[in-house]
Amino acid sequence: MKKLVSIVIIGLFMFTAGLVSAQDYAEKTEYSFDDDVVTGDLVRPDGELTVVRKRGKERSLIRVRQHFIPEMLKSVENL
């Protein structure tokens, strides 16, 4: 009896799954867009433009280490 009930339930499940998947493929939505003309003007702010001074030449605060590679080689020699 249990075997018969389980077979019927599985059969119903397979049947409803088949119907649902068939409905998904049957419905198809298609969108169609027409051309639209977009017109507009260039909008600028009212008032005067401000002039910003260029930055002066400044000395770099980054110093290049001249002896970096020899120092690295010394640290590796002790290993």
C-alpha positions in Angstrom: 0.0 0.0 0.0 2.8 2.4 0.9 4.5 1.6 -2.3 1.4 2.4 -4.4 0.9 5.8 -2.6 4.6 6.7 -3.1 4.4 5.9 -6.8 1.2 8.0 -7.2 2.8 11.0 -5.4 6.0 10.7 -7.5 3.8 10.5 -10.7 1.8 13.6 -9.7 5.0 15.5 -8.9 6.5 14.6 -12.3 3.3 15.6 -14.1 3.0 19.0 -12.4 6.7 19.7 -13.0 6.3 18.9 -16.6 3.3 21.4 -16.8 5.2 24.1 -15.1 8.3 23.8 -17.4 6.0 23.8 -20.5 4.4 27.0 -19.4 7.7 28.8 -18.9 8.8 28.1 -22.4 5.4 29.0 -23.9 5.4 32.6 -22.5 7.6 35.0 -24.4 7.8 38.7 -23.8 9.0 41.0 -26.5 9.7 44.7 -26.1 9.9 47.2 -29.0 11.2 50.7 -28.6 10.8 53.6 -31.1 13.4 56.2 -31.8 13.3 59.4 -29.7 15.0 62.7 -30.6 16.7 64.3 -27.7 17.4 68.0 -27.9 19.1 70.3 -25.5 21.4 73.2 -24.9 24.7 73.5 -23.3 24.2 74.9 -19.7 26.9 76.9 -18.2 27.1 78.5 -14.7 26.5 82.2 -14.5 29.2 84.4 -13.1 32.9 84.8 -13.5 35.5 82.1 -13.8 38.1 81.9 -11.1 41.8 81.6 -12.0 43.9 79.3 -9.8 47.6 79.9 -9.4 50.0 77.2 -10.4 51.8 75.4 -7.6 55.3 76.6 -7.1 58.3 74.3 -7.6 58.9 72.6 -4.3 61.7 70.3 -3.3 60.6 66.7 -2.9 60.6 65.4 0.6 61.3 61.8 -0.6 65.0 61.0 -0.5 66.4 58.2 -2.7 68.5 55.9 -0.7 71.8 55.4 -2.6 73.0 52.4 -0.6 69.7 50.4 -0.5 70.8 47.4 -2.6 74.1 46.9 -0.8 72.3 47.1 2.6 69.8 44.5 1.4 72.7 42.2 0.3 74.4 42.5 3.7 71.2 41.6 5.5 70.8 38.4 3.4 74.5 37.3 3.9 73.9 36.7 7.6 71.2 34.1 6.9 
